[in-house]
Amino acid sequence: MSDYFKSVPNREGFFGNYGGAMLPPPLEPHFAEIRAAYDKLSKSADYLHELRYIRKHFQGRPTPISYLKNLSEAAGGAQIYAKREDLNHTGAHKLNHCMAEGLLAKFMGKTKLIAETGAGQHGVALATAAAYFGMECEIHMGEVDMAKEAPNVTRMKLLGATVVPVGEGAKTLKEAVDSAFGSYIAQADHALFGIGSVVGPHPFPMMVRDFQKVVGIESREQFMEMTGELPDIVAACVGGGSNAMGLFSGFIDDEGVALYGVEPMGTSSKLGDHAATLTYGVDGAIHGFATKVLLDKNGEPAPVNTLASGLDYPGVGPEHAYLQGTGRVTYTSADDKESLEAFYELSRREGIIPALESAHAVAFAMREAKNHPGKSILINLSGRGDKDIDFVTETYGFGE
């Protein structure tokens, strides 16, 4: 694992041709400050000691791996396992980087955290971090996502955050990012923008990956302890891609472990009906970094569509674009129908209600298991589905 992470990104934040920091001049000194602080604190025993304390005594880490025996029997073929990030405090992997970003802000002397959110899990996690560290919190969220993910809006407000509705454009994640960046520019002297995935200008793709590496490190140790060997296949859903980079980090130097990222295919392969950026995107730039982007006929970020609000982004983390180019990770997809079926199946067969985002990885495992008899599949169950149950049952019923 050390060989890979010593080589990418470079000092300018590029993963091959992807990444970097294309910033408006007013933000350049603030991102330089963040880079300098992270360079120092990532090697600081004081910072790392406090972060480890938080992870153990506040977040409840390590989270376990569960053997999904009933789902494996139903799918047939490979044996399916899940890394249970749904059992991390606040119900998703997002708190891994949000507590680290809050601690970074504390060491930098900042008093406020600002962020965007799609499904609301990042917003809840950052609001939790702000409450823990005694900071103000401002979360920007598209009005469409606020309606779909109403329980998370309530949670953010209960935690003391100001939730800013975003009514422009498609009223989803891209517009929330635009709005949050605009607000941050005016407050950057006393606030930290806690970007919610492995996206954005350098150093955030690197920082968020590093903060999420705990998922992969734990998974590798736990799977070896459970089975005496490494998994044959490791898979995670990919929107921006933070949960996937967290899990992949534990296995990226293990050539015998096949890595799969599962994108949201939505309702069809037609532009505007999906959010499968690595499958259909082209080289471009979005929100201050170079990556693969879904573009419309005018060269602007295209509308996207997916059942899972946390995956509806027309770009992707630059490291994923790089890993696709190297061939180390294979990117595939699951559509809304498959993912909804997986949501119901995992709930009924294992007593685990997954987030709709995570259900894309579950759908991949169910689909692929029959093709790999005698093999093992480890997926990242990146979040729990409490936030989705009202939307799912009111829209689709109970899957009977």
C-alpha positions in Angstrom: 0.0 0.0 0.0 2.8 2.4 0.8 4.3 2.3 -2.7 1.1 3.6 -4.3 0.4 6.4 -1.8 3.9 7.7 -2.0 3.6 8.2 -5.7 0.2 9.9 -6.2 -0.8 12.7 -6.1 2.2 14.8 -6.9 2.9 18.1 -5.1 0.5 20.0 -7.4 -2.3 17.6 -6.6 -2.3 15.7 -9.9 -3.2 12.0 -10.3 -1.7 11.6 -13.7 -3.6 14.1 -15.8 -6.4 14.6 -13.3 -6.7 16.8 -10.2 -4.9 20.1 -9.5 -6.4 23.3 -8.2 -8.0 25.8 -10.6 -9.0 28.5 -8.1 -10.2 32.1 -8.3 -7.4 34.4 -7.1 -9.2 35.3 -3.8 -9.2 31.6 -2.8 -5.6 30.7 -3.7 -4.1 31.9 -0.3 -6.7 30.1 1.7 -6.2 26.7 -0.1 -2.4 27.2 0.2 -3.0 27.6 4.0 -5.0 24.4 4.1 -2.3 22.6 2.2 0.4 23.8 4.5 -1.7 22.9 7.6 -2.4 19.4 6.3 1.3 18.8 5.4 2.2 19.6 9.0 -0.7 18.0 10.9 -0.7 14.8 8.9 2.7 14.1 10.4 1.9 15.5 13.9 1.7 13.1 16.8 -0.7 15.5 18.6 -3.1 15.7 15.7 -3.1 11.9 15.0 -3.4 11.0 18.7 -6.6 13.2 19.0 -8.0 11.8 15.8 -7.5 8.2 16.9 -9.2 9.0 20.2 -12.2 10.5 18.4 -12.5 7.5 16.1 -12.4 5.0 18.9 -14.3 6.8 21.6 -16.8 9.0 19.7 -17.3 7.4 16.3 -17.2 3.8 17.5 -14.4 2.5 15.2 -13.5 0.0 14.1 -16.7 -0.9 12.4 -17.1 -4.7 11.7 -17.3 -6.8 8.6 -20.4 -8.9 8.3 -20.7 -12.1 6.4 -24.0 -11.9 4.5 -24.8 -15.6 4.6 -28.5 -15.3 3.6 -27.8 -13.0 0.7 -25.0 -15.2 -0.5 -27.2 -18.2 -0.5 -29.9 -16.4 -2.4 -27.5 -15.0 -5.0 -25.6 -18.2 -5.4 -21.8 -18.5 -6.3 -19.5 -16.2 -4.4 -19.7 -15.5 -0.7 -20.6 -11.9 0.0 -19.2 -9.8 2.9 -19.9 -6.2 3.9 -17.8 -3.6 5.6 -20.3 -2.0 8.0 -19.8 1.8 7.7 -23.5 2.0 8.4 -22.5 1.4 12.0 -20.1 4.3 12.1 -21.6 7.2 14.2 -24.2 9.2 12.2 -24.7 6.2 9.9 -22.2 6.5 7.1 -18.5 6.7 6.2 -18.8 10.5 6.0 -17.9 11.1 9.6 -14.4 9.6 9.0 -13.3 12.7 7.1 -15.7 15.2 8.7 -14.2 14.7 12.2 -10.8 15.0 10.7 -11.7 18.2 8.8 -13.2 19.6 12.0 -10.0 18.8 13.9 -8.0 20.4 11.1 -10.1 23.5 11.3 -9.6 23.6 15.1 -5.8 23.4 14.7 -6.0 26.2 12.1 -8.0 28.4 14.4 -11.2 28.4 12.3 -14.6 28.9 13.9 -17.0 27.8 11.2 -17.5 24.8 8.9 -19.2 25.2 5.5 -20.2 22.4 3.1 -22.5 21.0 0.4 -24.5 17.9 0.8 -26.5 15.6 -1.6 -28.1 12.8 0.4 -27.5 14.7 3.6 -25.1 12.2 5.2 -22.1 14.5 4.7 -24.1 17.4 6.0 -25.1 15.5 9.1 -21.6 14.4 9.7 -20.1 17.9 9.3 -22.9 19.3 11.6 -21.9 16.6 14.1 -18.2 17.6 13.9 -19.2 21.3 14.3 -21.2 20.5 17.4 -18.3 18.4 18.8 -15.7 21.1 18.3 -18.0 24.0 19.2 -18.1 25.6 15.8 -20.8 27.2 13.6 -22.0 25.2 10.6 -23.6 26.1 7.3 -24.8 23.4 4.9 -26.0 24.0 1.4 -28.5 21.5 0.0 -30.5 21.3 -3.2 -34.3 21.7 -2.7 -34.9 18.4 -4.6 -32.6 16.5 -2.2 -34.1 18.3 0.8 -37.5 16.9 -0.1 -36.1 13.4 -0.7 -33.9 13.3 2.4 -36.1 15.2 4.9 -34.9 13.1 7.9 -31.3 14.3 7.3 -32.4 17.9 7.0 -34.1 17.6 10.5 -30.9 16.0 11.9 -28.7 18.8 10.6 -31.0 21.4 12.2 -31.1 19.5 15.5 -27.3 19.5 15.5 -27.3 23.3 15.2 -26.5 23.7 11.5 -27.9 26.4 9.3 -29.3 24.6 6.2 -29.3 26.8 3.1 -31.8 25.6 0.4 -30.5 25.8 -3.1 -33.2 26.4 -5.8 -31.1 27.0 -8.9 -30.7 24.6 -11.8 -31.5 21.0 -11.1 -31.6 21.8 -7.3 -29.4 18.9 -6.5 -25.7 18.3 -5.6 -23.9 20.2 -8.3 -25.9 23.4 -7.5 -25.3 22.8 -3.8 -21.5 22.7 -4.4 -21.7 26.0 -6.5 -23.7 27.7 -3.7 -21.4 26.5 -0.9 -18.3 27.7 -2.8 -19.8 31.1 -3.3 -20.6 31.4 0.4 -17.2 30.2 1.4 -15.3 32.8 -0.6 -16.8 35.6 1.6 -15.9 33.7 4.8 -12.7 31.9 4.1 -10.7 33.9 6.7 -12.6 32.2 9.6 -14.2 29.2 8.0 -13.1 25.9 6.5 -14.9 24.4 3.5 -15.3 20.7 4.5 -15.6 19.2 1.0 -17.7 16.0 1.2 -15.9 13.6 -1.1 -12.6 13.0 -2.9 -13.4 15.9 -5.2 -12.6 19.6 -5.4 -9.3 21.5 -5.7 -6.1 20.1 -4.2 -5.6 19.2 -1.4 -9.1 17.8 -0.8 -9.1 14.7 -3.0 -5.9 13.6 -1.3 -7.0 14.7 2.2 -10.4 13.0 2.1 -8.8 9.8 0.7 -6.3 9.8 3.5 -9.0 10.3 6.1 -11.0 7.5 4.6 -8.1 5.1 4.4 -9.1 3.8 7.8 -11.9 1.9 6.1 -9.5 0.0 3.9 -6.9 -0.6 6.6 -9.5 -2.0 9.0 -11.1 -4.1 6.2 -7.9 -5.8 5.2 -7.0 -6.8 8.7 -10.5 -7.9 9.5 -11.0 -10.0 6.4 -7.7 -11.8 6.9 -8.7 -12.5 10.5 -12.1 -13.8 9.5 -11.1 -15.9 6.5 -7.3 -16.3 6.5 -7.0 -14.7 3.1 -7.8 -11.6 1.1 -11.1 -11.1 -0.7 -11.1 -11.9 -4.4 -13.3 -8.9 -5.3 -13.7 -5.6 -3.5 -16.5 -3.2 -4.6 -18.0 0.1 -3.6 -20.5 2.6 -5.1 -19.0 5.7 -6.8 -20.5 9.1 -7.0 -17.7 11.5 -6.0 -16.0 8.4 -4.7 -14.9 8.8 -1.1 -16.2 5.5 0.3 -14.7 3.7 -2.6 -11.3 5.3 -2.2 -11.5 4.5 1.5 -12.1 0.8 0.9 -9.8 0.5 -2.2 -6.9 2.0 -0.1 -6.5 -1.2 1.8 -6.1 -3.4 -1.2 -4.7 -1.2 -4.0 -1.3 -2.9 -4.0 -2.7 -6.4 -3.8 -2.7 -7.5 -7.5 -4.7 -10.6 -6.8 -7.7 -8.5 -5.5 -10.0 -7.2 -8.2 -11.3 -3.7 -7.5 -14.7 -2.5 -8.8 -16.4 0.9 -8.6 -20.2 0.8 -9.2 -21.7 3.9 -10.8 -25.4 4.9 -10.9 -27.0 4.1 -14.3 -30.3 5.7 -13.2 -33.1 4.8 -15.6 -31.2 4.5 -18.9 -27.9 5.2 -20.7 -29.3 8.4 -22.2 -27.5 11.6 -21.1 -29.6 13.1 -18.3 -31.0 9.7 -17.2 -27.9 8.5 -15.3 -24.8 9.7 -13.3 -22.3 7.3 -14.7 -19.4 9.7 -15.2 -16.6 7.2 -15.7 -18.7 5.2 -18.1 -19.9 8.0 -20.3 -17.9 11.1 -19.3 -15.0 12.9 -21.1 -12.0 14.7 -19.9 -12.9 18.1 -18.5 -13.0 20.3 -15.4 -15.6 21.0 -12.7 -15.5 22.8 -9.4 -11.8 23.7 -9.6 -10.2 20.4 -10.7 -9.6 18.3 -13.8 -11.4 15.0 -14.1 -14.0 13.0 -16.1 -17.2 15.0 -16.5 -20.6 14.4 -18.1 -21.1 17.3 -20.5 -24.1 18.5 -22.5 -24.0 19.6 -26.1 -22.9 23.1 -25.0 -19.9 21.7 -23.1 -21.5 22.4 -19.7 -22.0 19.9 -16.9 -25.0 17.8 -17.9 -28.1 17.0 -15.8 -27.8 13.7 -13.9 -30.4 11.3 -12.5 -30.2 8.6 -10.0 -32.3 7.1 -7.2 -29.5 7.9 -4.8 -29.0 11.6 -4.0 -25.5 11.1 -2.8 -24.4 9.8 -6.2 -26.0 12.5 -8.4 -22.8 14.4 -9.5 -21.7 15.0 -13.1 -18.1 14.7 -12.1 -16.0 12.2 -10.1 -12.9 12.2 -7.9 -9.8 12.7 -10.0 -8.1 9.6 -8.5 -10.9 7.5 -9.8 -10.4 8.9 -13.3 -6.7 8.1 -12.9 -7.3 4.6 -11.6 -9.6 3.9 -14.5 -6.9 4.9 -16.9 -4.3 2.6 -15.3 -6.7 -0.3 -15.4 -6.3 -1.0 -11.6 -10.0 -0.4 -11.0 -12.8 -1.6 -13.2 -15.8 0.7 -13.3 -19.2 -0.7 -13.9 -22.8 0.3 -13.0 -26.1 -0.6 -11.4 -29.4 1.0 -12.4 -32.2 2.3 -10.2 -34.2 -0.9 -10.6 -31.4 -3.2 -9.6 -30.4 -1.0 -6.7 -34.0 -0.7 -5.4 -34.3 -4.5 -5.5 -31.0 -4.8 -3.6 -32.3 -2.4 -1.0 -35.3 -4.6 -0.4 -33.3 -7.9 -0.5 -30.7 -6.8 2.0 -33.3 -5.5 4.3 -35.4 -8.7 4.2 -32.6 -11.3 4.1 -30.1 -9.8 6.5 -31.9 -7.3 8.7 -29.8 -4.5 7.3 -31.5 -1.5 5.6 -28.8 0.1 3.4 -28.6 3.6 2.0 -29.7 3.8 -1.6 -26.1 4.7 -2.5 -24.7 1.5 -0.9 -27.5 -0.5 -2.5 -25.7 0.0 -5.8 -22.7 -2.0 -4.4 -25.2 -4.6 -3.0 -26.7 -4.9 -6.5 -23.3 -5.5 -8.0 -22.5 -8.2 -5.5 -25.9 -10.0 -6.1 -25.4 -9.8 -9.9 -21.8 -10.9 -9.9 -21.9 -13.6 -7.2 -23.2 -16.3 -9.6 -20.3 -15.7 -12.0 -17.6 -16.3 -9.3 -18.3 -19.6 -7.5 -15.8 -20.3 -4.8 -14.8 -16.7 -4.6 -15.4 -13.9 -2.1 -16.8 -10.4 -2.6 -16.3 -7.6 -0.1 -18.5 -4.5 -0.5 -18.5 -1.3 1.3 -21.9 -0.8 3.0 -21.2 2.9 3.1 -24.3 4.0 4.9 -27.6 3.0 6.4 -31.0 3.6 4.9 -32.8 5.5 7.6 -32.7 8.6 5.5 -34.3 6.8 2.5 -37.1 4.8 4.0 -39.8 7.5 3.7 -38.9 8.3 0.1 -38.7 4.6 -0.8 -41.9 3.4 0.8 -43.9 6.5 -0.3 -42.7 6.2 -3.9 -42.2 2.4 -4.4 -44.0 0.7 -1.5 -42.5 -2.1 0.6 -41.1 -4.3 -2.2 -43.7 -7.0 -1.8 
